Amino acid sequence: MIKIYLSVALLFIISSISYAQQMPTPYEISGGTHTATYAEAIDYYKALTGKYPVIKMEEAGQTDAIYPLHVVYYSRDTDFNVNGWKQKNKIVLLINNGIHPGEPDGIDACMMLLRDAAAGKIKIPRNVVLAVIPIYNIGGALNRNSYSRANQNGPEAYGFRGNGQNLDLNRDFIKADARESRSFAELFHKLDPDIFIDNHVSDGADYQHIITLLATQHNKLGGATGRLMDSTIVPLVYESMKHRGYDLVPYVNDFATTPDHGWTAFYDPPRFSSGYAVLFQTMAFVPETHMLKPYRQRVQATYALMQSFIQIAARNADAITAARTSDRKALEQAKRLTLQWTADTTRYRMIPFKGYEAGYRASAVSGKPRLYYDHDKPFTKQVPFYDHFVPSSSVTVPSAYLLPQGWKDVADRLRMNDVVLAPLEHDVTIYVTAYHIDKYETVPRPYEKHYLHRNITVTPEKQTIKFLRGDYIIATSQPAKRYIVETLEPTAPDGFFAWNFFDAILQQKEYFSDYVFEDEAERLLQKDPTLRKKLQEKMQSDTTLRNNGAAQLDFIYRSSPYMEPGYMRYPVFRVEE
């Protein structure tokens, strides 16, 4: 039996070396059981760059590991002038691999893809250029093991989900705590990709499909680009993969039950890579191979999907460019933008799903009922897929926001996303809309180094506020308009307030001494009949206040000029048209 396995592996290696023109990848050399280490991947791309003029690798910024982020370009014209690609009507595909290094399928698939394209084994149309990140999460890739994904069927060793800060980088695109995220933002805006692909491996339910596809929520992408993606690009990808021998299905977003009754499409806010890309009118996709399938099958399926995207992008280049151009012009005129979306449970489409019958039996560990999928009972059936979303909250777009200069972490993240911040040249008083934070909830446990706020309610109020020289005015009439609104509005679920960047305003800094303030409180009531009446009316309805002298002093203080205006006042101000 061992001899048979060795013979099969040897044949695989020989055939790989033959078609790879003597440049097999570590994955191929292993017979499909080994995924390239970080060092192996970078060394391999260096060798490709040295051999083929259509390949170029360069550093693309820092990471939380000691090693830099790299990007590998393929351009059939040997033209690596990134700034000129759009002028030449090139379609740019940005492909990310190893954001979760324990899901390495794309790492090995892209090494073979770029080599085969360079060697002429596959043909990439001249109007398409590729930008491939070999391994995004380098710190996680260096933390190599064979146990971090307990349910995964190979490869023999792989990386860990957390990066050098133990961050999940696919939750970091807005808050940008990691150097990887900051380097990615710079690269993303440099390339302005038409299509972004982030290769993953899924867990969850068991089913027959080798690979699934998460397309960013098409209503949220919106406009001509959203319609083109949903009505043309995605169906063509499914058709192409069918011809290549793969029954593609939408990402199986069902973890609480079995998926044989259908599921709702995954909602990807901008903390995720695909949700982030949408803010800049980029079609975004997250392929998810199935963890229980053999590693070789998963890599081959990822390779096939990349081929499908390349060919479809080439054939639809003009339509993609026209749609993005149209949406960017529409965004310039947009007076209102959506902050959050909710699935419309009345609308769905039926899709073919190939699953396995599920059942329950006694657990050998606990004796309690446990879920299992019976591979002897496969089925194919039509199931509902709920992929239509509607706005659940929206906001009018101001002409500008004002950000006091002290909030440097926010200013830095805006700049790294190509937002123009214009510092005020003089101290000036401006009539603005200020938000008061009324209520918010905070998650009880840390989430990716933060305690996220949610269910935020605010009250807007017109105020005249003095701003200082150096404070920033941020016009919304710039290409990053959607990013600006979705990060600076306090009720945005992935905004900077939700991610704790402004938590200092939630703590009161000044107060009073009771025995000193007694006399001042008396003077305030004498001078201000309105305040006195307000206190009396409040005491009539609130017995606790009526019987508590300290509470009455607190009430007067909070209604007086002494109460600090910045407490619970959101420090980003709207300049209305």
ABEGO torsion letter per residue (X at the ends): XAAAAAAAAAAAAAAAAAAAGGBBBAAAAAGGABBBBAAAAAAAAAAAAAABAABBBBBAEBBABABBBBBBBBBAAGBABAAAAAAAGBBBBBBBBGABAABAAAAAAAAAAAAAAAAGABBBBAABBBBBBABABAAAAABBBAAABAABBOBABBBBABBAAGBBAAAAAAAGABAAAAAAAAAAAAAGBABBBBBBBBBEBBBABABBBBBBBAAAAEEAAAAAAAAAAAAAAAAAAAAAGBBBBBBBBBAABBAAAEBBBBBBBAABAAAAAAAAGBBBBBBBBBAABBAAAAAAAAAAAAAAAAAAAAAAAAAAAAAAAAAAAAAAABABBBABBBBBAABBBBBBBBBBBBBBBBBAAAGBBBBBBBAABBBBBBBBBBABBBBABBBBBBABBBBBAABAAAAAAAAAAGBBBBBBABBBBBBBBBBBBABBBBBABBBGGBBBBBGBBBBBBBBBBBBBBGBBBBBABBAAAAAAAAAABAABAABAAAAGAAAAAABBABBBBAAAAAAAAAAAAAABAAAAAAAAAAAAABAAAAABAAAAAAAAAAABAABBAABGBBABBBBBX
